[in-house]
Amino acid sequence: MPESFGFRLPHICLPRAGTDLHKWAVIACDQHTAEPAYWQQVAERVGDAPSALHLIFPEVHLGAADSGARIARIQQAMRRYLEQGLFVPRDGAVYVERTVEGRTRRGLMLELDLEHYDYSSGSHSLIRPTEGTMVARLAPRIEVRRGAPLELPHILVLIDDVAQTVIEPLAAVRDALPQLYETELMLGGGHVSGRAVDGEPIARALQALHQLADPQAFASRYGVAPGTPVMLFAMGDGNHSLATAKSIWEAHKASVGMDHPSRWALVEVVNIHDPALDFAPIHRLLFGVVADLPAALARAFGARVRCTEVASGRAMRERVAAARGPGLTAGLIVPGPRFVVVEIADPPSTLAVATWQPFIDELIAQGGAREVDYVHGDEALERLALQPGCAGVHLAGIGKSELMRRVVHDGPTPRKTFSMGEAHEKRYYVEARRIDR
């Protein structure tokens, strides 16, 4: 397969037969970062059983005093699992189905070529970020990956396949595909299964991907000039994980050579037009709040901002969901409880995140709050924001129909603009891949 297409069939490691996959599969490491109780539940359920929990660094522990020791334990567990023969190799694509709350999302496991990925704000690469990359967040992930023999992906990569030519034909023949794994997922994660895709079905899927990368079709699809660099893959979830893999590759490729497995990253490819794929906003949770937030908003936006207190979180969310331009509408949650609808006329950006994030950054810089975290889920935000010293900013999301065109024309959106589903819908780790040889 020509390298110019930026992908290849994967070389995967799967847990051997007899492994308790319910304990093995755990949610993406960057979820529930403000909820240590969630990860404590996971640890209690897993115990000492073989599990991806022992191979990842849940970001709820970022900044902990034992981070170095935790990373050492992760890499030791990887080597121990390999020595014990816990993994079975699978060379070839995997068709994945993930069912949560009655909806089934479909994906295809492939490897992407990091030589064709650029996460800078001016990226014109075949594989592109959809959001700004927070470089400061790469350091702990780089420490985990550096020297690790395995990678475990929670990366979901989007394709714009409105005619449903790549993944959906695999769904039509799913019953003929050999099953590789299937399990119920812990703590509300639903159900996941993986099936081997070989022969004619995968050949057709890869040919359809090639056609999506056709320069003329790309120019026509997005209304750009002929010769505009093609974007075939756009990051959905896991942007920082792919950026970490890219950083390691760039640092090591001169010494390991261009054929080294760390040049590639294992991902799940998903069609943005999959009906089961929902885009949700990523809310902001402030800690150590000492400022009067409505007053701070008035200082920042003057007469253009209006704050209206409503009776409940539900009323606040309904007002935000029903709002239509040209201004921006968001919700503010503060202990009391108090729920405030914030309307900003003539905002600096039509994206809620691009207007609110600079305000939050400045608030923290001036000592009005200590730090910010990024929260998936309306109920989680409300529960956490009502803790003493906290506040929540409930943001409206970006429509998935506009995302790809916006990225092609304007570049990545601001960091943490959207989420593909709520926290419990995020990818659970099942597959691994060797990156040390």
C-alpha angles and dihedrals in degrees: 000000000000113000090221089079090064100226143075141181110284134244103219136186115212128187110266122253113285095035112133098242092189088066094034098057116071131169126267114292094238095061128098091014091158094045112072088168089068092056091044088057090051092050092049092050094047100042110164095332119123105275143156084237088079091052101051138062109232104216091224082083096054110132094019117144092240096053093117093050091046092054091049090052091050093053092044090053091051092053092044093052090050093048091049092053092240092147129071117202121237118188109197144043125310125213109215130200120190119186121193125166093347097311123108121208117198128210145166124225113226138149119249124211110240089205085074096049126090118172096189120120091250095050118156095168127131088250112045141180118245093200137038114274117236099219092192088064093058097069099078092042090050089053090053094047097041106096093000117136094209142043123205112198130215089167119131114190123195131224124189100229105153092166090054096230103144114044105011094066087058090055089055091059098033094121090060093052116094112249116240101178143348132180147149110251124232128251100017097316095131122214135320134189135177129204131191116249117199140143121016097355094059092040089058092046093051092047089053089052090052090053092051087056093055106127095221093048090048093051091049094045094055102028095243131140119277110266094034108145111265123244109203100161126037124188116253108168127357100039092151093048091055091044088052091053089049092051092051092047094051091049095049109029095091090059101037101038133238095282095061116122092235087073086076134058128206113234142161113240115213131184110240087217093061103127090220092058111096127183115220130184122252108230128209123241117195124204128198094022114182100153126094095245099202088050091048090051090051090052092049100044104019118197090351092078127076124185119199122183115220133192102253148004089256092055090048093051092048091052091050093047093049096048119113128191163281088084129040126254125197138159129245122202122193133168114274082065100270126163118195131186109215118201119188118192120208093008121197089244137020088229114085093216093052089056100041102039095064089049091051093046091051092046090056093044090055094048097253090125134010103225146336132234130191117240131194117207135039096239093047090052093050093047094049097039092058092062115108113278094015137107134184132217111206109205133194116240134238118253112249091223091067100041102085095045091048091052093048093049103031107019127237120349118238117287118286094010100145144003128215096235131325124308096271090053094060121114118282119214114252108134126057133187133206114243100171100077 
